[in-house]
Amino acid sequence: MKSWMTLLQKELLEYRIVIKLPLFLVVFAVVNFAIVLSGDSQVMFSVKSSGAMIDWGIEVDAFAGLIGKLNELLAGIVSLVLFFIYVPKTMRKEKQEGSLMFWRSMPVSDTLAVAAKLCFALVVIPAISSVLLLSADAIVWVLASLFMPQDVIASLGISVTGAAMHWIGYVTRLGLMSLALLPIATLLLAVSQLTRYPLLTVIMAIVIFKVAMIQATGSTELGSRLSDIYWLPVTVLTSSEPLPAYLMLGWLNAILLVASVLMFLASVWLRGRDEMLRM
């Protein structure tokens, strides 16, 4: 357990943007309070674009109506941005700084080191964004208590209980987002040990695969399924029902989990192989 905490603290110290960037959410909550004052508590809209489905249904009794949903969306976007900042760089950073040999001398196995990085990307970063969401909702509640009539506050569902339920629902959504991001994270961790530009490499591979499938089959069905996979975290974030959104891939979810395990093992092997080459 001590090794886990040491590794996670190291990642947090090296990537302080994980703390700095979510602070924007608190500032946004104050600015966004003007939307609450408008009294618009029910919004429905749906957008579909290239595999991503954004389907919002903001209930009248949901916390702060539109403002609560915007806080939730921004917190989720911040979490995704931090994920894509951190994951492609973390394994490369070890090689660039030459710290692999140092960690090799410590009681830290390759499996533990890679698992800690996954934990940081899929647990710590979402946890920080959830705390910031709770802070933003608390600011909305305080400002509403100071500047809004009680009947309007009640109609918008702004209360301590409402904020707590909003946070619990968001944490549940984050858990499903992390499951959706797991295969992407393990893939990027493995690819980042083979190339200097892992994210660009993966994007180019996706584009080439889509073009090849269209030329080979004359159909975009396989490309669309691939789009569903990499858009899944966004779909879970924006869907009014995150669990059905996550399960929409059906049997592909099980295949992706198995692939995640294999890519995790590949990443562990590549890290150990790099250390052996340096000895």
Disulfide bonds with the S-S distance in Angstrom:
none
